[in-house]
Each structure stands twice: as structure tokens, then as C-alpha cells.
Amino acid sequence: MRQFGRIASDGFIDLRDPRRVRTPGVWENRAEPLAEDRAIAFLLSHSFPGHRRVVRPLTEGHRRRIRMATWADSVEARMSLVDAVWRSITEPVLPPSGDEPELIQVLQYGDREYPLFIQGAVTRVIPTGGLPAKSRATVPSLDLKTA
């Protein structure tokens, strides 16, 4: 029979043992989910490769992954978590016809609106951080083809 952890007679764990040992205490591997408004704002503050639009809401599991992404030590770890969430709530759309940004969707949450644009090879929110929900009526629009 193998011994999996060596504990000395005084109750301390023998640190010379090369196997990984968990110290006593409460261990929880799950993080609390990020608040939905903060999760959406964090997710949409990134640009994503490809042309996609949102078709599903964020679940509690998605919001947990976004919380882990906010704590990530490296950009690679953060982007892998954020990209996994993005791909699970979106679906591909056709690429834009020209070089100008093309509006594909406006996401509304609370008092913010997030206009999703396809620009080049990426999908992003323009302007970064979205707009207040009531500002759509006050922002003048300019049609570049007739101006």
C-alpha cells in the first residue's frame, strides 16, 4: 500500500515529499460570477477576430469565466477565456462588402447600448465602452454616400 502524504508526528506536513499536497483549510475551485453589467462591459471592451453577432445571453458559467479572465496573469490566458465565451454566445455572419465599418447589431443592457461593428477582419464595439441608451436620438448621423 502506498502512502500519499507524509505527516510528521507533530502534525506538520513533510515538505520534502515531491508530491503536491494541499494544506488544510477550505478549498474552492469555483469563482463567484461577475455581475452581468460588468461582464458584458468587460467582454465587449475587446475586439475579436472574425465576423460574428451575439445570439445567446451570458450564463452564470460564462460570467464565472469572465471573472477568471479579469484575474488572469497573462494576456494569453485572459484572451483564451474571453474568446471561449465570445464563441459560445455568437454565430458567424457574412463579411462586410466594403472597407468601412458595418453595423451588424446593437446590444442594449440597462442604461448602455453597445453597437457591434464589423471592421476589416475583426468585430468590435464602436465607440469603446458603448453609448448611454438615450443618446441614440441625440447623436447626429451622417450618410457618407449622399454627403
C-alpha positions as a Markdown table, in Angstrom:
| # | Residue | x | y | z |
|---|---|---|---|---|
| 1 | Met | 0.0 | 0.0 | 0.0 |
| 2 | Arg | 1.3 | 3.4 | -1.0 |
| 3 | Gln | 1.5 | 6.3 | 1.4 |
| 4 | Phe | 0.1 | 9.5 | -0.3 |
| 5 | Gly | 1.1 | 12.1 | 2.1 |
| 6 | Arg | 3.7 | 12.2 | 4.9 |
| 7 | Ile | 2.7 | 13.8 | 8.0 |
| 8 | Ala | 5.2 | 14.1 | 10.8 |
| 9 | Ser | 4.3 | 13.1 | 14.4 |
| 10 | Asp | 3.9 | 16.7 | 15.4 |
| 11 | Gly | 1.1 | 17.2 | 12.8 |
| 12 | Phe | 3.1 | 19.2 | 10.2 |
| 13 | Ile | 3.3 | 18.2 | 6.5 |
| 14 | Asp | 6.7 | 17.0 | 5.3 |
| 15 | Leu | 7.6 | 19.5 | 2.5 |
| 16 | Arg | 10.4 | 17.3 | 1.3 |
| 17 | Asp | 7.8 | 15.0 | -0.2 |
| 18 | Pro | 7.8 | 15.7 | -4.0 |
| 19 | Arg | 4.1 | 15.0 | -4.5 |
| 20 | Arg | 1.8 | 18.0 | -4.4 |
| 21 | Val | 0.0 | 18.3 | -1.1 |
| 22 | Arg | -3.0 | 20.5 | -0.3 |
| 23 | Thr | -2.7 | 22.2 | 3.0 |
| 24 | Pro | -5.6 | 22.1 | 5.5 |
| 25 | Gly | -8.3 | 24.6 | 5.1 |
| 26 | Val | -11.3 | 25.4 | 2.8 |
| 27 | Trp | -10.6 | 24.9 | -0.9 |
| 28 | Glu | -13.0 | 26.0 | -3.6 |
| 29 | Asn | -12.1 | 25.9 | -7.2 |
| 30 | Arg | -15.0 | 28.0 | -8.4 |
| 31 | Ala | -15.1 | 31.8 | -8.6 |
| 32 | Glu | -18.2 | 33.8 | -8.0 |
| 33 | Pro | -19.8 | 35.0 | -11.3 |
| 34 | Leu | -19.1 | 38.6 | -12.3 |
| 35 | Ala | -22.1 | 41.0 | -12.2 |
| 36 | Glu | -23.9 | 40.8 | -15.6 |
| 37 | Asp | -23.4 | 44.5 | -16.5 |
| 38 | Arg | -19.7 | 44.4 | -15.6 |
| 39 | Ala | -19.3 | 41.1 | -17.5 |
| 40 | Ile | -20.9 | 42.5 | -20.7 |
| 41 | Ala | -18.8 | 45.7 | -20.5 |
| 42 | Phe | -15.6 | 43.6 | -20.0 |
| 43 | Leu | -16.4 | 41.2 | -22.8 |
| 44 | Leu | -17.3 | 44.0 | -25.3 |
| 45 | Ser | -14.2 | 46.0 | -24.4 |
| 46 | His | -12.2 | 43.5 | -26.6 |
| 47 | Ser | -12.1 | 43.2 | -30.4 |
| 48 | Phe | -12.5 | 39.7 | -31.7 |
| 49 | Pro | -11.1 | 38.1 | -34.9 |
| 50 | Gly | -13.8 | 37.2 | -37.4 |
| 51 | His | -17.3 | 38.4 | -38.2 |
| 52 | Arg | -19.8 | 37.4 | -35.5 |
| 53 | Arg | -23.1 | 38.6 | -33.9 |
| 54 | Val | -24.5 | 37.8 | -30.4 |
| 55 | Val | -27.3 | 35.2 | -30.4 |
| 56 | Arg | -27.4 | 34.0 | -26.8 |
| 57 | Pro | -27.3 | 35.7 | -23.4 |
| 58 | Leu | -24.4 | 35.2 | -20.9 |
| 59 | Thr | -25.0 | 32.4 | -18.5 |
| 60 | Glu | -23.6 | 32.1 | -14.9 |
| 61 | Gly | -20.8 | 29.9 | -16.2 |
| 62 | His | -19.9 | 32.5 | -18.8 |
| 63 | Arg | -19.8 | 35.2 | -16.1 |
| 64 | Arg | -17.5 | 32.9 | -14.0 |
| 65 | Arg | -15.1 | 32.6 | -16.9 |
| 66 | Ile | -15.1 | 36.3 | -17.4 |
| 67 | Arg | -14.3 | 36.8 | -13.7 |
| 68 | Met | -11.4 | 34.4 | -14.1 |
| 69 | Ala | -10.3 | 36.4 | -17.2 |
| 70 | Thr | -10.2 | 39.6 | -15.1 |
| 71 | Trp | -7.8 | 37.8 | -12.7 |
| 72 | Ala | -5.6 | 36.2 | -15.4 |
| 73 | Asp | -1.9 | 36.7 | -15.1 |
| 74 | Ser | -1.2 | 36.9 | -18.8 |
| 75 | Val | -2.8 | 38.3 | -21.9 |
| 76 | Glu | -2.9 | 34.9 | -23.5 |
| 77 | Ala | -4.8 | 33.3 | -20.6 |
| 78 | Arg | -7.2 | 36.2 | -20.5 |
| 79 | Met | -7.9 | 36.2 | -24.2 |
| 80 | Ser | -8.4 | 32.4 | -24.3 |
| 81 | Leu | -11.1 | 32.7 | -21.6 |
| 82 | Val | -12.8 | 35.7 | -23.2 |
| 83 | Asp | -12.6 | 34.2 | -26.7 |
| 84 | Ala | -14.2 | 30.9 | -25.5 |
| 85 | Val | -17.1 | 32.9 | -24.0 |
| 86 | Trp | -17.4 | 35.0 | -27.2 |
| 87 | Arg | -17.5 | 32.0 | -29.5 |
| 88 | Ser | -20.2 | 30.3 | -27.3 |
| 89 | Ile | -22.6 | 33.2 | -27.4 |
| 90 | Thr | -22.1 | 34.3 | -31.0 |
| 91 | Glu | -22.6 | 32.9 | -34.5 |
| 92 | Pro | -20.7 | 33.8 | -37.7 |
| 93 | Val | -22.1 | 36.4 | -40.2 |
| 94 | Leu | -21.1 | 37.3 | -43.7 |
| 95 | Pro | -18.1 | 39.6 | -44.1 |
| 96 | Pro | -18.7 | 43.3 | -44.9 |
| 97 | Ser | -18.9 | 44.4 | -48.5 |
| 98 | Gly | -16.5 | 47.4 | -48.2 |
| 99 | Asp | -13.7 | 48.8 | -46.1 |
| 100 | Glu | -15.9 | 51.0 | -43.9 |
| 101 | Pro | -17.2 | 49.7 | -40.6 |
| 102 | Glu | -20.6 | 48.0 | -40.9 |
| 103 | Leu | -23.1 | 48.0 | -38.1 |
| 104 | Ile | -24.4 | 44.5 | -37.5 |
| 105 | Gln | -26.2 | 44.7 | -34.1 |
| 106 | Val | -26.9 | 47.0 | -31.2 |
| 107 | Leu | -26.9 | 45.3 | -27.8 |
| 108 | Gln | -28.9 | 47.0 | -25.0 |
| 109 | Tyr | -28.2 | 46.3 | -21.4 |
| 110 | Gly | -29.5 | 48.6 | -18.6 |
| 111 | Asp | -28.7 | 52.2 | -19.5 |
| 112 | Arg | -26.0 | 51.3 | -22.1 |
| 113 | Glu | -26.1 | 50.5 | -25.8 |
| 114 | Tyr | -23.2 | 48.6 | -27.4 |
| 115 | Pro | -23.2 | 49.0 | -31.2 |
| 116 | Leu | -21.3 | 46.0 | -32.7 |
| 117 | Phe | -19.4 | 46.8 | -35.9 |
| 118 | Ile | -17.5 | 44.6 | -38.4 |
| 119 | Gln | -14.4 | 46.4 | -39.4 |
| 120 | Gly | -11.8 | 44.7 | -41.5 |
| 121 | Ala | -11.2 | 41.3 | -40.0 |
| 122 | Val | -12.5 | 42.0 | -36.5 |
| 123 | Thr | -15.8 | 42.5 | -34.7 |
| 124 | Arg | -15.7 | 45.4 | -32.1 |
| 125 | Val | -17.9 | 47.9 | -30.3 |
| 126 | Ile | -17.5 | 51.5 | -31.6 |
| 127 | Pro | -17.1 | 53.7 | -29.6 |
| 128 | Thr | -15.3 | 51.7 | -26.9 |
| 129 | Gly | -17.5 | 51.3 | -23.8 |
| 130 | Gly | -20.7 | 51.8 | -25.7 |
| 131 | Leu | -23.2 | 54.7 | -25.5 |
| 132 | Pro | -25.8 | 55.8 | -23.0 |
| 133 | Ala | -29.1 | 54.3 | -24.1 |
| 134 | Lys | -30.8 | 57.7 | -24.6 |
| 135 | Ser | -28.1 | 59.2 | -26.7 |
| 136 | Arg | -29.1 | 57.4 | -29.9 |
| 137 | Ala | -31.7 | 60.1 | -30.7 |
| 138 | Thr | -29.3 | 62.9 | -30.0 |
| 139 | Val | -26.3 | 61.6 | -31.9 |
| 140 | Pro | -26.4 | 63.0 | -35.5 |
| 141 | Ser | -26.0 | 60.5 | -38.2 |
| 142 | Leu | -24.1 | 61.2 | -41.4 |
| 143 | Asp | -24.7 | 59.3 | -44.6 |
| 144 | Leu | -21.3 | 59.3 | -46.3 |
| 145 | Lys | -22.8 | 58.3 | -49.7 |
| 146 | Thr | -25.1 | 61.4 | -50.0 |
| 147 | Ala | -22.9 | 63.9 | -48.2 |
